[in-house]
Amino acid sequence: MNAQDPALNTGGDPLPGREPIAGRPVTTDWYVWLQQRAEVAREWSHAFCMWFRASLAYFVLPYHPSREDASTPINLKNFVPEVQVFAHGMAALLQSAAHLVSVESVERHQFREYLRSLLQDEAGWFLLQPWPTVSQTPDEQMLQFMDTVGQFRTLAFHMGQAPWVAYPAFVVMGRIFRQHVLNTPIAAWLVQRSLIPGVDEIPHAEVRYLCRYQLPSVVRPVVAWVVAKLYQWLAYLELLPPLSEDVGLLKRNYMVFILLNAEVQRLKRRWDRFLVQVHPWPSEWVEALEGTLFALQMEMKKVIHREMLGFLDVQRPAGLYMRLENSQGILRNAFQQSILSLLQTADPSLSGSVLFPDYRTKLEQSLRLREDLWSLRQLVRDVWRNHAWDRWSELVSEFRRFRNTTMHFLMYRDWTHFDEFYRQVQRVRTPAARTALLDQLNTFLGTLLKEVNKRDVLQGYPFPYKIEDD
């Protein structure tokens, strides 16, 4: 490990300008303690850090989805669904914290009763009880942290039963939560250490070696840190639960995507500040990072302002899971593409399929998109030309399949147009209206096909069919 790059050795922050975080002084005991717990409970260590970070980002409304044409004032919005999700998120944070506590250090029955009292819905009303300011072991400090989180979980549960939670109440709740949670002994350590990934946390040995020894020295601390951050986000995505009938369990993952949106936006802001302060970088690395951050922002918009928009209003588990799966797939692909594009700037021979078993290249995505667009357009033309109204349900099903899968490979600007056509296909009833709609659809899909066929990655892969204009 390169001793000249302290950011690589300690997991330190190579980008200046980090916002100060309140909290008690960090003790070295926490570093040793959490490292030991992570070795025996790595998944729970990741989950604990993720839910802690998500709870801090959750009350910043610009990170939440919104319609660009929204006209409803924020003070008329009911925040009951957001508060209910927060209560479920706090239960997840408590669960992950409980798995990290060394239960051998406390009496087992007493600990189980303590944890049960925190999770009971009928627990007492919200009262912040100050803990004694005496020297505590890390396990005792974790119990203090859990006690604070548990009280806020109780508060959120009761607020979530109300018919209305106004914007000021939601914001004030967030401010009080941050104030009290960040004042626990564990919080400062979490913010300063475990939430800033280091190269050692990258799971792929070849990538760790490249980050330590093959990156140019002038860019190494920042690029290695960004790559480690992207791997951290991939780990967060892998913690999403399987399909469940528990609506609350599924909806709490809304907090995870708010966190990822916050992380991407913060990374972009800090990179912009860094460019102003740092001495010139090689142009190819500036372009690589700028391109990576721009692509991440575009993919995040797809998730936040489409998949997560109206997510909390969905009540069917299958509908919630479909949105979660779509969002997970979009971001997993975006993070993998970002890691690969950065590392290929240093080593063009790197292959995405070597780094990620489930990796799909832009070429594979574009080839599938072109084929699916062609098939969909052919179906539209068959129904249109033959007035085959008995195949309308087949057309609706095919539109739905494309919308839920391959459409994600289109440019984001085309999603809105496709959505509008999808709504019209579901709505029209008369033969005259259907004929007019299919005429427009034929033209729209033909234009999309031509645009996709112009992609650089498809040059050298000629399309075997003629894209007709009529």
C-alpha atoms as one frame of an Amber mdcrd trajectory, in Angstrom:
protein
   0.000   0.000   0.000   1.349   3.385  -0.982   2.351   5.305   2.139   2.322
   8.593   0.230  -1.426   8.344  -0.231  -2.950   8.490   3.262  -6.426   8.459
   1.754  -5.754   4.948   0.473  -4.447   3.698   3.794  -7.043   5.071   6.196
 -10.152   5.481   4.125  -9.693   9.229   4.486 -11.450  11.852   2.389  -9.342
  13.114  -0.573 -11.839  15.772  -1.662 -11.661  18.959   0.417 -14.644  20.910
   1.578 -16.486  18.290   3.599 -19.361  19.740   5.582 -18.642  19.719   9.338
 -20.687  17.187  11.288 -21.580  17.676  14.920 -20.787  14.898  17.347 -18.639
  13.846  20.224 -14.916  13.309  19.794 -13.997  10.117  17.985 -12.345   7.420
  20.063  -9.972   4.799  18.711 -11.992   2.141  20.574 -14.714   2.500  17.976
 -12.339   1.791  15.098 -11.140  -1.468  16.663 -14.627  -2.439  17.803 -16.427
  -2.003  14.491 -13.573  -3.623  12.566 -13.912  -6.686  14.813 -17.685  -6.781
  14.425 -17.428  -6.314  10.656 -15.268  -9.401  10.375 -17.971 -11.610  11.895
 -21.018  -9.712  10.629 -19.949  -7.926   7.447 -23.438  -7.801   5.904 -24.909
  -6.256   9.045 -22.040  -3.775   9.219 -22.890  -2.586   5.675 -26.590  -2.480
   6.515 -25.988  -0.510   9.707 -23.912   2.134   7.914 -26.434   2.330   5.063
 -29.508   2.862   7.264 -27.653   5.336   9.462 -26.609   7.377   6.445 -30.086
   7.097   4.908 -31.701   8.454   8.068 -29.562  11.603   7.875 -30.318  12.261
   4.190 -34.015  11.465   4.423 -35.237  14.832   5.709 -33.579  16.874   2.932
 -36.514  17.359   0.555 -34.499  18.231  -2.600 -33.326  14.602  -2.573 -36.928
  13.356  -2.836 -38.777  12.840  -6.140 -40.878  15.657  -7.535 -42.693  16.462
 -10.747 -41.078  19.167 -12.839 -44.533  20.619 -13.488 -45.709  20.309  -9.871
 -47.995  23.171  -8.911 -49.068  22.016  -5.423 -47.336  24.087  -2.704 -45.188
  22.050  -0.350 -47.206  23.258   2.646 -50.278  21.451   1.239 -48.557  18.060
   1.016 -49.375  15.360   3.563 -46.160  13.743   4.852 -47.807  10.777   6.607
 -46.418   8.237   4.060 -42.886   9.643   4.461 -43.146   9.407   8.263 -44.391
   5.808   8.066 -41.429   4.889   5.865 -39.068   6.532   8.348 -40.510   4.380
  11.161 -39.789   1.231   9.137 -36.301   2.508   8.316 -35.563   3.021  12.004
 -36.653  -0.558  12.683 -34.133  -1.699  10.050 -31.411   0.421  11.684 -32.217
  -1.121  15.072 -32.136  -4.622  13.634 -28.712  -4.133  12.041 -27.352  -2.491
  15.204 -28.551  -5.416  17.307 -26.560  -7.849  15.163 -23.394  -5.839  15.788
 -23.667  -5.747  19.559 -21.551  -8.372  21.305 -24.383 -10.082  23.153 -21.880
 -11.914  25.330 -21.131  -8.608  27.067 -24.684  -8.156  28.353 -27.117 -10.513
  30.001 -28.945 -12.208  27.105 -32.464 -12.181  28.534 -32.157  -8.546  29.581
 -30.896  -7.580  26.121 -33.765  -9.389  24.355 -36.314  -7.640  26.557 -34.648
  -4.300  25.942 -34.722  -4.760  22.171 -38.343  -5.949  22.244 -39.376  -2.816
  24.139 -37.820  -0.645  21.445 -39.704  -2.398  18.653 -43.156  -2.630  20.246
 -45.725  -0.394  18.601 -47.476   0.166  21.897 -44.297   1.438  23.543 -44.429
   4.590  25.625 -44.574   8.067  24.101 -41.468   9.864  22.879 -39.215  10.960
  25.732 -35.548  11.765  25.224 -33.810  10.511  28.332 -30.199  11.683  28.733
 -27.713   8.899  29.301 -25.169   9.242  32.098 -21.938  10.844  30.926 -19.679
   8.098  32.240 -17.025   6.102  30.487 -18.749   3.429  28.407 -17.646   0.423
  26.445 -18.443   0.376  22.711 -21.258  -2.106  23.366 -22.775   0.199  25.958
 -22.455   3.138  23.586 -24.220   1.121  20.870 -27.063   0.443  23.297 -27.277
   4.181  23.941 -27.457   4.773  20.201 -30.173   2.128  19.860 -32.136   3.700
  22.674 -32.139   7.073  20.883 -33.115   5.499  17.557 -35.804   3.437  19.238
 -37.425   6.516  20.740 -37.524   8.207  17.352 -38.964   5.038  15.835 -41.762
   5.230  18.415 -42.350   8.897  17.626 -42.502   8.181  13.881 -44.893   5.286
  14.428 -47.362   7.456  16.359 -47.053  10.359  13.921 -47.687   7.924  11.079
 -51.093   7.059  12.566 -52.250  10.672  12.305 -54.489  11.733   9.396 -52.138
  14.577   8.467 -48.481  15.492   8.982 -47.642  18.971   7.707 -44.366  20.045
   6.132 -43.122  22.000   9.216 -43.695  18.974  11.462 -41.737  16.711   9.103
 -38.818  19.165   8.898 -38.698  19.776  12.656 -38.728  16.040  13.302 -35.707
  15.688  11.016 -33.811  18.472  12.751 -34.420  17.009  16.212 -33.442  13.556
  14.981 -30.144  14.762  13.531 -29.381  16.755  16.668 -29.871  13.832  19.042
 -28.493  11.000  16.926 -25.364  12.920  15.953 -24.753  13.606  19.638 -24.337
   9.915  20.430 -20.749   8.674  20.809 -20.955   6.380  17.791 -22.196   8.982
  15.310 -19.011  11.010  14.910 -16.985   7.888  14.223 -19.517   6.657  11.672
 -19.509   9.935   9.773 -15.749  10.381   9.835 -14.600   6.816   9.202 -16.923
   4.031   8.181 -18.888   6.185   5.739 -15.744   7.147   3.806 -14.703   3.952
   2.010 -11.100   2.977   1.479  -9.447   0.801  -1.133  -9.353  -2.165   1.271
 -13.156  -2.302   1.068 -13.145  -2.918  -2.701 -14.058  -6.626  -3.098 -12.156
  -7.223  -6.355  -8.401  -7.861  -5.901  -7.458  -6.694  -9.400  -9.243  -3.378
  -8.852  -7.556  -2.892  -5.476  -4.151  -3.436  -7.075  -4.933  -1.041  -9.918
  -6.107   1.671  -7.515  -2.992   1.374  -5.379  -0.268   1.037  -7.980  -1.415
   1.729 -11.541  -3.280   5.011 -11.315  -1.232   8.184 -12.007  -0.054   9.627
  -8.693  -1.735  12.997  -9.246  -5.203  11.436  -9.601  -4.784   8.341  -7.433
  -6.323   9.498  -4.115  -9.469  10.953  -5.697 -10.082   8.294  -8.359  -9.449
   5.435  -5.919 -11.852   7.044  -3.444 -14.570   7.472  -6.102 -14.180   3.840
  -7.215 -14.451   2.676  -3.604 -17.539   4.838  -3.177 -19.161   3.253  -6.245
 -18.474  -0.217  -4.841 -20.059   0.886  -1.568 -23.203   1.927  -3.443 -23.285
  -1.425  -5.233 -23.152  -3.120  -1.827 -26.143  -1.035  -0.713 -28.150  -2.239
  -3.718 -27.425  -5.854  -2.842 -29.029  -5.336   0.581 -32.485  -4.735  -0.911
 -34.917  -7.476   0.184 -36.515 -10.174  -1.990 -40.186 -10.036  -2.973 -42.345
  -9.806   0.129 -46.025  -9.352   0.930 -45.024  -6.872   3.639 -45.736  -3.450
   2.114 -43.871  -1.639   4.903 -40.751  -3.763   4.347 -40.772  -2.891   0.643
 -41.556   0.798   1.089 -38.726   1.389   3.553 -36.289   0.911   0.652 -37.466
   4.303  -0.592 -34.981   5.658   1.973 -32.110   3.787   0.298 -32.742   5.428
  -3.076 -33.054   8.844  -1.415 -29.644   8.143   0.140 -28.098   7.167  -3.203
 -29.509  10.303  -4.825 -28.021  12.386  -2.017 -24.654  10.653  -2.370 -24.474
  11.260  -6.130 -25.433  14.916  -5.773 -22.925  15.461  -2.968 -20.172  13.795
  -4.976 -20.879  16.104  -7.918 -20.838  19.237  -5.720 -17.601  18.225  -4.054
 -15.968  17.443  -7.394 -16.946  20.893  -8.677 -15.356  22.523  -5.607 -12.299
  20.318  -5.971 -11.730  21.409  -9.582 -11.577  25.029  -8.492  -8.965  24.338
  -5.817  -6.703  21.666  -7.307  -3.789  22.078  -9.700  -4.492  20.957 -13.280
  -5.169  17.278 -13.873  -4.450  15.372 -17.089  -7.302  16.224 -19.456  -8.281
  12.584 -20.042  -8.933  12.102 -16.320 -10.943  15.309 -15.991 -13.075  14.181
 -18.932 -13.429  10.685 -17.485 -14.675  11.920 -14.125 -16.879  14.624 -15.617
 -18.456  12.083 -17.963 -18.940   9.578 -15.155 -20.658  12.094 -12.888 -22.897
  13.364 -15.685 -23.994   9.816 -16.559 -24.658   9.032 -12.883 -26.852  12.111
 -12.540 -28.886  11.158 -15.618 -29.413   7.590 -14.426 -30.345   8.816 -10.961
 -32.997  11.059 -12.494 -34.532   7.998 -14.127 -34.861   6.345 -10.728 -35.866
   9.283  -8.537 -38.188  11.191 -10.855 -39.761   8.148 -12.461 -39.548   4.904
 -10.479 -39.725   6.579  -7.063 -42.286   9.208  -8.085 -45.561   8.041  -6.548
 -43.822   4.999  -5.040 -45.274   5.611  -1.581 -48.817   5.677  -3.006 -48.539
   2.136  -4.406 -50.248  -0.443  -2.183 -49.715  -3.692  -4.112 -46.515  -5.582
  -3.147 -45.973  -6.692  -6.763 -46.150  -3.080  -7.992 -43.693  -1.922  -5.327
 -41.287  -4.747  -6.030 -41.358  -4.087  -9.783 -40.307  -0.479  -9.181 -37.585
  -1.536  -6.735 -36.263  -4.123  -9.174 -36.245  -1.603 -12.035 -34.449   0.989
  -9.895 -31.929  -1.548  -8.676 -31.185  -2.679 -12.220 -30.747   0.877 -13.549
 -28.365   1.890 -10.771 -26.435  -1.378 -10.673 -25.697  -0.981 -14.367 -24.825
   2.716 -13.915 -22.404   2.051 -11.037 -20.740  -0.845 -12.857 -20.382   1.209
 -16.044 -18.904   4.086 -14.023 -16.321   1.875 -12.316 -15.309   0.322 -15.615
 -15.069   3.608 -17.535 -12.834   5.146 -14.843 -10.542   2.129 -14.596 -10.285
   1.693 -18.371  -8.798   5.192 -18.512  -5.799   3.628 -16.758  -6.054   0.109
 -18.209  -8.064  -0.185 -21.469  -7.748  -3.976 -21.390 -10.104  -4.318 -18.401
 -13.317  -6.176 -19.150 -16.634  -5.566 -17.426 -17.516  -9.263 -17.531 -14.355
 -10.024 -15.528 -15.173  -7.474 -12.814 -18.920  -8.127 -12.634 -20.476 -11.521
 -13.462 -23.827  -9.879 -14.301 -22.292  -7.061 -16.360 -24.002  -6.012 -19.591
 -22.110  -3.820 -22.006 -23.571  -0.811 -23.779 -23.282  -2.818 -26.985 -25.418
  -5.634 -25.565 -27.972  -3.140 -24.284 -28.149  -1.282 -27.613 -28.483  -4.503
 -29.615 -31.346  -5.685 -27.427 -32.999  -2.245 -27.528 -32.857  -2.152 -31.324
 -34.346  -5.643 -31.646 -37.142  -4.941 -29.137 -38.018  -1.607 -30.748 -38.177
  -3.329 -34.136 -40.474  -6.085 -32.795 -42.752  -3.571 -31.089 -42.993  -1.432
 -34.222 -43.762  -4.471 -36.370 -46.632  -5.370 -34.039 -47.945  -1.791 -34.221
 -47.806  -1.846 -38.036 -49.560  -5.232 -38.251 -52.434  -4.106 -36.022 -52.635
  -0.738 -37.782 -52.614  -1.988 -41.370 -54.937  -4.959 -40.812 -57.271  -3.255
 -38.313 -56.626  -6.269 -36.085 -58.432  -4.871 -33.047 -58.685  -8.399 -31.580
 -54.903  -8.161 -30.999 -55.163  -4.941 -28.982 -54.637  -6.701 -25.630 -51.481
  -8.268 -27.095 -50.296  -4.787 -28.085 -50.956  -3.417 -24.575 -49.067  -6.340
 -23.001 -46.095  -5.865 -25.309 -45.984  -2.141 -24.523 -46.043  -2.941 -20.819
 -43.221  -5.472 -21.176 -41.047  -3.028 -23.129 -41.782  -0.212 -20.679 -40.757
  -2.331 -17.679 -37.575  -3.717 -19.241 -35.839  -2.497 -22.388 -37.112   1.086
 -22.215 -34.470   1.726 -19.557 -31.844   1.605 -22.321 -33.433   4.568 -24.130
 -32.280   8.125 -23.568 -34.048   9.571 -20.533 -35.618  12.358 -22.610 -37.586
   9.718 -24.591 -39.173   8.124 -21.529 -41.878  10.773 -21.136 -43.016  10.449
 -24.758 -43.128   6.670 -24.516 -45.110   6.859 -21.265 -47.672   9.150 -22.875
 -48.154   6.736 -25.797 -48.472   3.845 -23.323 -51.248   5.647 -21.447 -53.065
   6.363 -24.719 -52.765   2.732 -25.862 -54.453   1.669 -22.631 -57.164   4.312
 -22.929 -58.396   4.474 -26.557 -61.470   2.426 -27.501 -62.880   3.396 -30.913
 -61.390   2.089 -34.190 -60.914   5.646 -35.513 -58.993   6.751 -32.410 -56.868
   3.607 -32.476 -56.012   4.085 -36.158 -54.893   7.676 -35.565 -52.851   6.662
 -32.512 -51.083   3.806 -34.304 -50.187   6.137 -37.159 -48.400   8.411 -34.666
 -46.833   5.432 -32.898 -45.438   4.037 -36.119 -43.688   7.346 -36.814 -42.432
   7.695 -33.210 -40.992   4.173 -33.015 -39.401   4.553 -36.451 -37.655   7.743
 -35.283 -36.424   5.993 -32.125 -35.085   3.094 -34.173 -33.119   5.436 -36.409
 -31.653   7.296 -33.416 -30.624   4.061 -31.697 -29.096   2.785 -34.935 -26.855
   5.888 -35.035 -25.191   5.064 -31.714 -21.418   4.837 -31.976 -21.382   1.478
 -30.235 -23.542  -0.027 -33.046 -21.274   1.062 -35.879 -19.991  -2.155 -37.373
 -23.217  -3.952 -36.403 -25.548  -3.133 -39.330 -29.255  -3.668 -38.804 -30.495
  -6.504 -41.059 -33.904  -4.896 -41.653 -34.892  -1.752 -43.530 -36.499   0.873
 -41.294 -39.375   2.099 -43.417 -40.815   5.593 -42.961 -44.393   4.939 -43.990
